[in-house]
Structure formats: C-alpha cells, structure tokens
C-alpha cells in the first residue's frame, strides 16, 4: 500500500506519543521500515504493515495509506496493446 504523506504518519506518531521503535515492535516490523516511511524514503509497504500501523496509531483505515488500484484487462486486450519491439 502507498503512504499518502510521510508528514501525516509523523504527526499521528507524535500525537499518540509513539516512537519509531515502539511502533515497529507493535506492528512487528523493523524500525528501519517505520523510519523510512516516516521520512519519505520508502513510500510503499505491505497491506499487513499498513493496516497494523493505522490500527496501532488509532486512525481510520485509509487515512495514512492508499490501497493500490487494480485493473482487470482481458488477455485479448493485453495482446492487442503490446508494442512491437
């Protein structure tokens, strides 16, 4: 899932008085992942981590992360749109 805005994550952490290591322990991920997300060095993470972060920070689902948009394309359409080499 894609992080909407790193500043929102930092604000939510500060508002709940939860640091990087504590949030990482609660979410069960590395502190590096939380740090990279909070500083904008990483903009995507797994659905499991994104949902756990929102749950631990007690924010509404979807407030911090955007679910990826899925497109369904038929095999015929995909073949027709293939660019020749």
Helices and strands as residue ranges (DSSP letters): E 2-3, H 6-16, H 20-27, H 31-39, H 47-56, E 65-66, H 75-80
